[in-house]
Amino acid sequence: MEVNPPKQDHLLALKVMRLTKPTLFTNIPVTCEEKDLPGDLFNQLMRDDPSTVNGAEILMLGEMLTLPQNFGNIFLGETFSSYISVHNDSNQVVKDILVKADLQTSSQRLNLSASNAAVAELKPDCCIDDVIHHEVKEIGTHILVCAVSYTTQGGEKMYFRKFFKFQVLKPLDVKTKFYNAETDEVFLEAQIQNITTSPMFMEKVSLEPSIMYSVTELNSVNQAGECVSTFGSRAYLQPMDTRQYLYCLKPKKEFAEKAGIIKGVTVIGKLDIVWKTNLGERGRLQTSQLQRMAPGYGDVRLSLEAIPDTVNLEEPFHITCKITNCSERTMDLVLEMYNTNSIHWCGISGRQLGKLHPSSSLCLALTLLSSVQGLQSVSGLRLTDTFLKRTYEYDDIAQVCVVSSAIKVES
């Protein structure tokens, strides 16, 4: 009968401990009324307890700190810190000690050792200490692999390793929505929810735009000449609470023409979120590049550059239109205008606009009048490309408020 040899004992011992901030000590206060049998005994005991807060003994939260009792939760974006100690438990000198720490994730293996050089010798009851840090950038299962190799006095090479498994959780739920304005501006709404079990101090939530855009944050209001956050003076986000951040992106001047006609997916930028938890633990998340589907303008885009909000009944008013060739070919355009029941165009229909090259634009000043009061829709423009004999129709371009000319608004 074959017997497996006993497991060999190593001369070195490996200890690994996660480094985290302590927490405030909590106790359960026991009180009673003075007319009860204990009288003031319980209150006196709490006042004598060094862990309670003077003057607020009945609060559960004390003024002392408690060291971590377990591994705790690790969230994406936080820094994982660990203390590694190798101790010589034997009575002999150990030589050529090499300690290596690797972090294994689902996609990669990272070397976290501060030094890859071997220690020449380690005397009895002495130890080798190392502290590793790593900013966690992946969720899911992580395995800390600590390997130790050394040489005994007899020249025998020894090797062992230990595995420490932990989970990285998701701290925030980020949702984004895009709104395309009539102009080339894009509005981004970011909904950020705290899905941890403790409150967060939101230190920074900013949008880093792509090279084509400039961004304006719309998360503050002007009060008495001072910018005040729309969330008030308290920047804490309680567990399961959600905040909505709004940003306006506008194409830079050098990209203004191209940004308006880009087809397919357009890169907007990425969110940068920084927070603090408990006793100041810092976390940071940066989203991947946010992308939105650019609105389809077809071959020809018609946009309004200027239009009055209010016009007088049966009095001419002026608008300015901008026509952009979004195709990859040159167009020869003809402008036609059709009256509606309320809006009448003033001018010659069937006017030749000439050739318009790809990505080029031209502005037109047009005159209209309305025969009906109320909120009226501007419709009835037609553009025809004489090369392909294709007509592009534009209705409900904008709305104007038509009032009686007899009504005068006094200032």
SVG drawing of the C-alpha trace seen along z (x, -y; Angstrom):
<svg xmlns="http://www.w3.org/2000/svg" viewBox="-57 -101 81 103">
<polyline fill="none" stroke="black" stroke-width="0.4" points="0.0,0.0 1.5,-3.3 1.3,-6.2 1.5,-9.8 4.5,-11.6 3.5,-14.1 3.2,-17.7 6.5,-19.5 6.6,-22.3 8.1,-25.6 10.6,-27.7 8.8,-30.9 5.2,-32.0 3.2,-34.3 0.6,-36.7 -1.6,-38.9 -3.9,-41.6 -6.0,-44.2 -5.4,-47.8 -8.6,-49.8 -9.7,-52.8 -11.1,-52.1 -14.7,-52.8 -16.4,-54.6 -17.2,-52.5 -20.9,-51.8 -22.5,-50.6 -26.1,-50.0 -27.2,-52.3 -29.3,-50.9 -31.3,-53.6 -34.3,-53.7 -36.3,-56.3 -35.2,-57.7 -38.3,-56.2 -37.3,-52.7 -35.3,-50.4 -31.8,-51.0 -32.4,-54.8 -29.4,-56.6 -27.1,-53.6 -27.3,-52.9 -26.8,-56.6 -23.8,-56.8 -22.2,-53.7 -22.6,-55.3 -21.0,-58.5 -18.1,-56.5 -17.7,-54.5 -14.6,-56.0 -16.1,-54.9 -19.1,-57.2 -19.3,-60.9 -19.5,-63.3 -22.9,-64.9 -24.3,-62.5 -24.0,-59.1 -27.3,-57.8 -26.1,-58.0 -25.0,-54.7 -22.1,-56.3 -19.0,-56.6 -15.8,-58.7 -13.4,-55.8 -12.2,-54.0 -12.5,-50.3 -10.1,-48.3 -11.6,-46.3 -12.9,-42.9 -13.3,-41.4 -12.2,-41.9 -15.1,-44.3 -16.4,-45.3 -14.2,-46.6 -15.9,-48.8 -14.8,-49.6 -12.7,-52.8 -11.4,-52.4 -7.7,-51.7 -7.0,-48.2 -4.2,-48.2 -2.7,-45.1 0.0,-44.4 2.2,-41.4 4.6,-40.0 6.9,-37.0 8.3,-35.8 11.1,-33.4 9.6,-31.0 12.6,-28.7 15.9,-28.8 18.1,-29.0 19.0,-31.7 17.1,-31.6 18.7,-32.9 17.6,-34.4 14.0,-35.2 11.8,-36.4 8.2,-37.6 6.0,-38.2 2.4,-39.4 0.2,-39.2 -3.5,-40.2 -5.4,-37.9 -8.6,-39.3 -10.9,-37.9 -8.9,-39.7 -5.3,-40.2 -2.6,-39.4 -0.9,-42.4 2.4,-42.3 1.9,-44.4 5.2,-43.8 7.1,-46.9 10.4,-45.2 11.3,-42.1 14.8,-41.8 15.5,-38.9 16.5,-39.5 20.0,-38.0 19.1,-36.5 16.5,-36.5 17.5,-35.7 15.3,-33.9 12.3,-35.9 12.9,-38.5 10.4,-39.4 10.1,-41.0 7.2,-43.5 5.7,-45.0 2.6,-47.2 0.9,-47.0 -1.6,-49.4 -3.8,-49.0 -6.7,-51.1 -9.4,-48.6 -10.6,-49.0 -12.6,-45.8 -15.7,-44.3 -16.0,-40.7 -13.7,-38.1 -10.1,-39.1 -7.5,-36.7 -4.4,-37.9 -1.6,-35.4 1.3,-35.7 4.3,-33.5 7.4,-33.0 10.6,-31.3 13.8,-30.8 16.9,-28.7 17.6,-26.8 20.9,-26.5 21.4,-23.1 21.0,-24.7 17.5,-23.3 15.3,-25.6 11.8,-25.9 8.6,-27.5 5.0,-28.0 2.1,-30.4 -1.2,-31.3 -4.4,-32.6 -6.8,-35.3 -10.0,-35.6 -12.3,-38.7 -15.1,-40.3 -15.1,-43.8 -18.6,-45.4 -20.2,-48.1 -20.6,-51.3 -22.6,-53.5 -25.2,-53.0 -24.7,-55.5 -27.4,-56.1 -27.1,-58.7 -29.6,-60.3 -28.9,-62.5 -31.1,-65.3 -30.4,-66.9 -31.3,-70.6 -32.4,-72.3 -28.9,-73.7 -25.8,-71.5 -25.9,-71.6 -26.3,-68.3 -27.6,-68.1 -26.4,-65.2 -28.4,-64.1 -26.4,-61.8 -28.3,-59.9 -26.0,-58.7 -27.3,-56.3 -25.5,-55.3 -26.0,-51.5 -23.7,-50.9 -24.9,-50.7 -23.2,-53.9 -23.5,-57.6 -21.1,-59.1 -19.6,-62.6 -19.7,-63.6 -16.5,-65.5 -16.6,-65.9 -18.8,-64.9 -17.5,-66.4 -17.8,-65.7 -14.6,-65.5 -15.7,-66.3 -14.2,-64.9 -11.9,-67.1 -14.8,-68.3 -16.9,-69.8 -16.8,-72.3 -18.9,-71.7 -20.9,-73.9 -22.1,-72.4 -25.8,-73.3 -25.7,-72.1 -25.6,-75.5 -27.7,-78.6 -26.7,-82.2 -28.0,-83.6 -27.0,-87.1 -24.0,-87.0 -22.8,-83.7 -23.0,-80.3 -24.8,-77.9 -25.1,-74.1 -28.6,-72.9 -28.2,-70.2 -27.8,-72.7 -24.9,-72.9 -25.1,-69.2 -23.1,-67.1 -23.9,-63.7 -25.6,-61.1 -27.5,-58.7 -27.7,-54.9 -30.0,-54.2 -30.5,-57.9 -30.1,-59.3 -28.9,-62.6 -29.3,-64.1 -26.5,-66.1 -27.0,-68.1 -24.4,-69.2 -24.5,-71.2 -22.1,-70.3 -21.5,-72.7 -19.3,-72.0 -16.1,-74.0 -15.9,-76.7 -13.4,-74.7 -15.6,-71.7 -19.0,-73.4 -19.7,-72.6 -18.6,-69.0 -20.3,-68.3 -23.7,-69.1 -23.5,-66.6 -21.6,-63.7 -23.5,-60.5 -23.6,-57.4 -22.2,-57.3 -20.6,-60.4 -18.2,-60.4 -19.3,-62.9 -16.8,-62.4 -16.6,-60.6 -17.8,-61.2 -15.3,-61.6 -16.7,-60.9 -14.8,-61.3 -16.3,-60.5 -15.3,-59.8 -16.9,-57.4 -16.7,-56.8 -13.6,-58.3 -12.3,-59.8 -11.7,-56.7 -11.4,-58.1 -12.9,-56.5 -12.9,-57.4 -14.7,-56.2 -14.3,-57.2 -16.8,-55.9 -15.9,-54.8 -16.4,-57.1 -20.1,-58.1 -21.6,-57.8 -24.9,-59.0 -26.5,-58.4 -26.4,-61.6 -29.7,-62.8 -30.2,-62.0 -30.6,-65.2 -30.8,-63.4 -29.1,-65.0 -30.1,-68.6 -30.5,-70.1 -32.7,-73.2 -32.3,-75.1 -33.5,-78.4 -30.9,-81.0 -33.4,-83.8 -37.1,-84.0 -39.3,-86.4 -41.2,-85.0 -44.2,-87.2 -45.5,-88.8 -48.4,-91.1 -51.4,-89.9 -51.3,-90.6 -47.9,-92.3 -44.8,-91.0 -42.1,-89.5 -38.7,-88.1 -36.9,-84.8 -33.4,-83.6 -32.9,-80.0 -29.6,-78.1 -29.4,-75.3 -26.5,-72.8 -25.6,-70.2 -25.1,-67.0 -24.5,-64.7 -21.2,-63.9 -22.2,-65.4 -22.8,-68.9 -26.4,-70.0 -28.2,-72.6 -31.1,-73.7 -34.4,-75.4 -36.5,-77.0 -40.3,-76.7 -42.8,-78.2 -46.3,-77.0 -48.9,-79.0 -50.9,-77.4 -54.3,-78.4 -52.6,-80.8 -49.0,-81.4 -48.3,-83.2 -44.9,-83.6 -43.9,-86.9 -41.6,-86.5 -41.0,-84.6 -41.4,-80.8 -39.2,-78.7 -36.0,-80.8 -32.7,-79.3 -30.3,-79.0 -27.4,-77.9 -24.9,-75.1 -24.1,-74.0 -21.0,-71.9 -20.7,-69.1 -20.6,-70.4 -21.3,-73.9 -24.1,-76.2 -26.0,-79.3 -28.3,-81.6 -31.6,-82.9 -33.7,-85.8 -37.4,-85.1 -40.5,-87.2 -43.9,-85.9 -47.2,-87.2 -50.0,-85.5 -53.7,-85.9 -54.7,-84.0 -54.1,-84.8 -52.6,-82.3 -49.7,-79.9 -49.0,-79.2 -46.7,-76.7 -44.3,-77.8 -44.6,-75.3 -44.5,-75.0 -40.9,-75.1 -39.6,-72.9 -36.1,-72.3 -35.6,-70.5 -32.2,-69.2 -32.3,-69.6 -29.5,-67.1 -31.5,-64.1 -35.0,-65.7 -35.5,-65.0 -37.6,-67.3 -37.1,-67.8 -40.2,-68.9 -39.9,-71.0 -43.1,-71.5 -43.5,-72.6 -40.1,-74.3 -41.0,-76.5 -43.9,-78.2 -44.7,-81.9 -47.3,-83.6 -49.5,-85.9 -51.3,-88.7 -53.6,-91.5 -51.8,-94.6 -54.3,-96.6 -52.9,-95.0 -50.0,-97.0 -47.9,-95.7 -47.0,-98.6 -43.7,-98.4"/>
</svg>
